[in-house]
Amino acid sequence: MLPVTIKDAAAALRDGSLTSTALTQQILDKATTLNPVLGAYVEITAEAALEQAAAADAALAAGDDTGPLQGIPLAIKDIIALEGAPTTANSRVLAPDWNGGLDAPVVSRLRDAGAVFVGKSTTSEFAIGLPDATKGFPVPHNPWNVEHTPAGSSSGTGIAVAAGLALGGLGTDTGGSVRSPAAVNGHTGLKVTFGRVPKSGVVPLGFSLDSIGPMARSAWDCAALLEVMAGYDPTDPNSAHQPVPPYTELLDGSVDGLRIALPMPYFFDHEQLDPEVHDAVLGAVKQLVGLGASSSEVELAHAAEAKDANHIILVAEAFAYHRNNLVNRWTDYGEHTRPTLARGAFYSAGDVAQAERFRRYFARQVAALLDEYDVIVTPSAPTPAERAAELTPSKRLQVPSFTGHWNLTGLPAVAVPVGFSTSGLPLSMQIVGKPFAEGTVLKVADALQRVSDWHVAVPTVNALAA
């Protein structure tokens, strides 16, 4: 049986019980078989992946060890440029040779670390639209039940990690697009501090909100990815001049003395919050308290307005990027994407200015709370994965979001599995930290994963056929 975590696979590559070539070939075989059912990949780059795997094996055999990602198969979201593969943003609008066919800096860093790229994973069109089967791109499905959504926009990477079609990968997050797929597909996904990872070579959605984050089975795996991904790059004007700590070394299993804030209004008492989600999150917090943490119920005022402010800024910035193409190529966009992007035209300059004013106010409120506590914990999503057939753009506006708040404030937040619903769908908790405190939120997630095994649960063939 193949390892399901990067950590275990890295150990197997080094003790000689596994080669990257064998690991990559088995994952490619599985991806080829299941991709027509799950829609995880737009393109599988099998030949290039096997060449990278062979190079990783040769390097390890020669004693050239570049770290735990060496020889590890990864998925790259199809709005992130990858040399040798088209970047389409799952759209008929973007030219496939976008970015000149070169790696994005974050991909170059993974390549230099010896990672193997299985292919380009599916995304919501331009990271914002719902799937439109008429445009010819794979329609993504949740591996725990294909009738349910895998969420977006980093759908394909989430599916690939959960179903074993990659051991990790890249997603992007503007309002929850790393954490939502991680939540409903049952693995770990980290939204980083704004500026922590350079995002040049990535098709933008919301210029002031976007981030690139690691998606993998465990907090340790995400930490290993982040160690390589993070750090300043001069090609990204928003890239932060911040040192990159050895994230994996910070994961010592201890949360003794950690102070957890539980913002009860909106996040825990919303009428649309599923009781199973509510109970699973508080049950996981109880486990952390048993490990030495403390928790307190608090109030974070105007959380509902924060969701709205994030949305207004997101669609306004997205409309600014797409305006000319929306005018000239309206029908080339998917049926759900074009009205969502066009919504940005209906917000006035005053609306956007007020949203930005609120953003600064809310960031101060959150900062004050994090002066007293180490992390904030909320559900990642209000419900388990919804039925895909029931999703519409208007419905998405009517449900609460627990993720966009942290894009609005630019803070790190990780989604971690905390159980399963009675219908067999994953449940998830979100851990939010201070600016550039990815090490803290990953440490909390890792401590929980040392006493639970939800993050390594794998959907079965029967579940895939359900």
N, C-alpha and C positions, 0 to 999 in steps of 0.2 A: 504494500500500500504506500502510495506517495505521501510525503509530508504535506501538510496543509498550511504550515506557517513558514515564513521566510527564515525565522530563527532555526527551526528544525531542519529545513532544507540546507541551509548554510552549514550546519554541523555535519550533515550527511555527506555533503560535497567534500568536506575536509577530512572525514574519517575513512573515505574511500568506499563507502557503502552505496554511493550514488554518483553519477556523473551528470553534468549539466546537459550533455547531449541526450542522455536517456530521459532525464526529467523533462526537457523541452519537447522531445518527440512525443512523450505520452500526453503532455498538455496540448500539443498541437493536434494529436489524434482526437482527443476529447473535444477540443474546440471545433474541429471540423465536423464531428458527429452532432454536437449539441447546438451549434450556432444557428442552424435552420429553425430550431425550436425556440431558442432563447433570444436570438438577435443581439448577442453581446458585441460582435465585431462588425464593422463596416468592411474591413479588409484584414485578413490574416497574412502576415508577412513570414511565411514558413521558411523560405530559403534563407532569408537574411537572419532569421532567428537561429537556425541550425548552425550557420556560420559563426554567429556570436557565441553560441554554446560551445562549439568546438574550440574557439579561441580561449574561452574561459577555462575549459578543461586543460588545454595546453599550458596556459599560464600557471594554473594551480599546480600542475605536475612539475613545472619548472621552479616552484617555490615563490612565484610572484603572486602574492595575495593582496588584492586591492580592497578587501573588506567584505562584509556579509552580503552585499548585493551581487557579488561576482557570480555569474552563472545563473542568476535568479530570473525566471520569466515574468515579465511585467506587461500590463496593458496601458496604452497611451490614449487618452481621450481625444476624439477627433476634432478638437479645436486647438490642439497643441501640435506644433509643427514637428514632424519626424522625417529625417532624411530617408529617402527611398520609398516613401509612401505619400499619397495625396493627403492634403488637409482640406476637408470639405465642409466641416461644421454641420455635417448631415444635411446639406442644403444644395439646391441647384443654382444658388446665387453666387457662392464663393468659388473663385477659380481654384482648381485642384493644386496648382503650383504656387499657391499663396505662401509667402515667406521665402520664395525662391527655392523651395525644396530643401532648405537647410534645417538642422535641428534648432529648436528653441533652446535657450541656455540651460533650462532645467533638464531637458532631455540630454544635452551634451554632458552634463554632470553625471547623470545616471549611466550614460554610455562609457564615460571614463572610469566609472566604478565597476565596469564589467557586467552590467545588467544585460539581459536578453529581452528583446521587444517582440512579443507575440503578434501584435498588430494594433490597428487603430480601432478604439472602442466606440460604440454608438453613443450619441448624445441627443438630447432635445435639440431641435434645429436652432443653431446659433445660441445654444444653451438656454433657450427660453420657451420654445414652442412645444406643444404636445405632438406625439408621433402622427404623421400623415402618410399612410401606406401608399397613396397614389404617387408619391415622389420617388419611389423606387429604393428607398433605404430600408435596412432591416428594422422591424418593429420590435423593441425590447420587451421581454416578459420576465416576471419575477420567478426565480428558480424554485421557490417554495410552493408556488401555485401559479401556473402560467396565465390564469384568468385575472391575476392581480397585477398592479403596476409595480415596476422596479424603482419607481420615482425617478426624478431627474434633478439636474440635467446630466449628471455623470452616470447615466444608467448603465452603459456597457461595462465600465470598470467595476461597478458594484456587482453586476451579474457575474462577471468573470471571476472576481475574488470569491464570491459565495459558492459558485458552482465548480470551482477548481479549474477554470480556464486560464488562470494566471495566479501567481501567488501574491500579487500586489499591483499597484498601478497609480496613475495620476488622474485626479479629477480637478475641476475648478468649482469655486464656490462664490456666488454673488448674493444669494439669499438663502442658501442651504443646500447647494447642489452637490457637495461632497457628503454632508451629514445625512440628508434625506435618503439617498440610495443606500448608504451604510446602514441606516436605521431599518429600512424595510427589507433589506437583503440579508441582514444578520451578521454584520462584521463591524470593524472599526474604521472610522473616517475622521480625519483631522482638518478642520478649517484653521489656517494659520493666521497670525497677526498680519494685518495689512502691511505689505512691504517685506515680510520675512523671506519670501521666495520670489525671485525675479519672474515677471510675467511677460517679458518681451517674447515674441514668437508665438503668442497665444492670441487667438481672435477675441477681441474685447466684447464684453457685454455692458457692464457698468464700470466706467473707468475708475471711480473712487471707491468701489466696493469689491472688485474682483480679487480673488486669491487662488493660488494653486496649492492643493493639499494632497497628502498621501492617503491612499486607501488600501487596507490590508486586513488580514484576519485579526491581528492583535495590536495592542498599544506598542509592544516592543518592535514589531514589524514596522509600524508607522514611524517610530523613533529612528530606526535604522535608515529608512527612506529619507526622513527629514534631515538627518546629519549630512547627507549628500546634496539634497535639494536646496538647502537654506544658504543664505549669504548674499552679500551685495554683488550686483552686476551693473556695470556702467551703461548698458544698453537699456535699462529700465529706470526712468527718472524717479519712480516711486520706490525703488529698491532701497532698503534700509541699511545704513552702516551700523550693523550690530554684530557682535561676535557670535559664532555658532558653537554652542556647548556640545559636549559629547552626550547626546540625549539618552542613548542606551545605558550609559553608566549612571544616570540619575534614577533609573528604575530599580530601586532597592526593595520594593514591597512594603515600605513603611509609610503609613499615613498618621502616625502618632502625633497628636496635637493639631492636626489639620482642621481648619474651621470651614464648615460648609454652610452656605446661605441657601435657603429654600424659599424662593419668592412665590408665596402661595396664591395671591390674586393673579388671575389670568392664566398663569402657567400650570397651576394645580387645581383650580376651581372652575375652569371654563366649562360651559355646558356641553361643548362638543368633545371634551376630553374623555376618551374611552376609560372606563373603570379599571380594565386590565392593565392599561398603560400606567395609570396613576398608581396602582398597587405595586406593580413591578418596579417602578422607579423608587418608590419609598422603601420597598424591600431591599433594593440594592444599597440605598443610603444606610439602612439599618446594618447591613453587612460592613460597610465602611466604618460606621460608629463602633461596631464590635471589634474592628481592627485598631481602634485608638483615635479615630476622628471624632469631632463633635458637630452637631447640626442644629441650626436655629431657623425657625420660620420667620420670614421677613416680608416686607412689601417693597416692590419696585414699581413706583408710580408710572402711569401712562404707558404700560407695556403694549396695550392695543394700538395706541397712536404710533409707537415705534415701528410696529409692523407696517402701518400705512406709510410712514415716512420713508422706510427702506424701499417700499414698492414704488412710490412716486419718483424717488431719485433714480432707481434702477431703470424704469421704463423711459424716463426723460433722457438719461445718458444713452440707453440703447437706441432710442429714436434718433438721437444726434448722430450716431454712427451709421444708421441704416437709412437715413432720410432720403438720399438721392436714389438708392436702389428701390425703396418702397414706391417712389413716384414712377420710376421707369420699368420696374420688373415685379410689379405687385403680385401677379399670378405665379411667378416662379417661387415665391415663398409658400410654405405650407399653409393650409387653411386655418390652422390655429395660430401660427406664428405671426402672420401679417396683421391681424387685428390686435394682437397683444403688443407688438411693436408700435403700431399706430396709436395705441392708447397714449403714448408719450406726447403726441401732438395735442392732446386735449387738456393737458395740464398747463396752466399759465405760468409765466415767469414768477408771479407772486406765489403760486402753489409750491414751486420748486424752492424759492427763497425761504418760505415758511418751513418746508421740510428740512432744509439745511439748518435753519435756526433751531428747530426742535432737535435735530441731530446733536448739536453742541450741548443743548440742555440735557438731553438724555445721557450723553457720554459722561457729563459731570455727575449725574445721579448714580450711574453704574460705578464710576471711579470712587465715589464716596462709600458705596457699599463694599467695594473691594479693598478699601482701607481697613475695614473691620474683619473681612473674611478672606480666606485664601482662594476659594472657588465658589462659583454659583452652580447649582445643579437644577436642571429642569428635565422634563421629557424631551426627547428629540423630535417627536412628532405626536400629534394628538390621538392618532389611531394607528393600528397596524395597516399594512398595505391595502389600499382601496381597490375595488374592482376597476380594471382599466376601462371597461365599457361605460362606466359611470362618470369618468372624468371629463370636465369641460373647462375652458378658460374662466367662465363666470363662476363655476363652483369653486375654483381655486381661490378666487377673491373672497369667498364667503367663509372659508375655514380659517381657524387661527394658525399662525405660524409661530414656532418657538425658536426659529433659527435666524431669521433676518435681522433681529436685534443686534447680533454680534458682528454682522457685516456692517451695520450702521455705525457701530462703535469701533470696528476694526480689531476686535479682540479674538484670541484663540479659543476654539471650542471643539471638543471631540465628542463624537457619538459612539457609544459602546453598547453592545447587546446586554439585555438584562432579563431575558426569558422569552417565552413563546405564548401566544394567545391560545385559547381553547381550540381555535380553528387551525393551529399549527403555523401561524405566521410570527416572524420575529418582532420583539419589542425592544425599545432602545431608550437609553438615558444620555443626556448631554451634560458635559462638564465644561464650564467656562472659566477662563483665567485672566490674569492681568496681562498687560501688553508684553509680548515676547516671553511669556511664561509658559510656552509650549511644554517645557520640561515638567512643570507642575501638573498640568492637566493630564499629560501622558503618564506621569507617576501615579496619579489617582486611578486612572483607568487600568494601569498594569496591576496595581494592588488588588483591585476588584477581580481581575482576570486570573490572578493567582489562586483565588478561592472559588472560582466558578468556571464553567466550561461552555457557556453559551456561544462564545465567539469562535469556537472550533467545530460547532455543529455543521454538518454538511447535508444539503438536500439530497434525497435519494432519487433513484431512477423513477420509482413509483410516484414520488412527489412531483417530479418534472412532467410526468404524463397526466397528472391529475386535471 
